[in-house]
Amino acid sequence: MKPILNYLDYRCYMRDFYEERKKSSAFSWREFAKLAGFVSPTYLKLVCDGKTNLSKPGIQKVAKAMGLEGFERTFFENLVQLGHVKSDAEKKTVLAKILQSAKENKMHVLNADGFRFCEHPVCPIVRELAPLMPGALPSEMAAKINSEVTALDVRDTLQFLVKTGLLKKTGENSYEQTSKMVKISKDALPLTVRSMNREMGRLGFLSLDNTEVDERSVSGLTMGVDEITYRRIEREVNECRRKVAAIAGECKKINQVYRLNLQLFPLTKKVDET
């Protein structure tokens, strides 16, 4: 079983604990609940299925049942809090607390790297730009980016990308990508994806005024559909994105970094059928 520091979803960690115990014994949800001191034999399964939340008193019971002590128990408590708060602002606050606690204990939270990578658009931009500018100083890279990015931002981002293995340093101020694509773990927070889309959407909006018309392609379509048609369109959009990624992967003479935003969203609430 993966260490708890690999998780940002407490339900996923609990389920993996259950599955791991089940491999080597006749462990059941009833046994798990009994081990944690709960009367209901199905309570913890309901928690893991997302049908109910782990109660505040239950946090310590479950942590003890899973053998978590010290920093790991505190980490689990924070994960539960992270899973229960609603707004992105609250999630960011709890995540910051998790990262600070990990730093103080000289621990590394694996999936939090995905959060940072998605939250700050400078990360994917620098990851693409750095290999195109071997020997360039951070200030020179910052000058090439079409948004307010400082040399310090670029320097810190390069250090982060190298530390997390998303870039490899090949010489003085020279880098190469360790892989063509970046895939965020399925265990990472949906918050990471929302942060990325929000920030990249903002940059797309700014490009309407900051980029020459012949260097950008912006279009849209307003349409009426039902659920079945929406799903068909969604599949086509996803297939288009995959094809574009494949085409970009074939490029041998990259000289610029672009962002493609694909957006399909409702402009109205559903109209009841009569």
QUIKA-V992472 format. One line per field, one symbol per residue. phi: phi as a letter, one per 40 degrees, with the letter a starting at -180 (. if undefined). A space follows every 10 residues. Layout:
BEGIN
phi=???
END
This chain:
BEGIN
phi=.cccccbbbc cccccccccc cccbaccbcc ccccccgbcc cbdccccccg caccccccdc ccdcccgcbf ccccccdccc cccbcbcccc cccccccccc cccccfbbcd ccccccdccb dccccccccd ccbdgccdcc cdccccacbc ccdccccccc ccccgcbbcb icfbabccac bbbcdccccd dccccccccc ccccccccbc bcdcbabbaa abababcccd cccdcccccc cccccccccc cbbcbabbbb bbbbaccbcc cccb
END
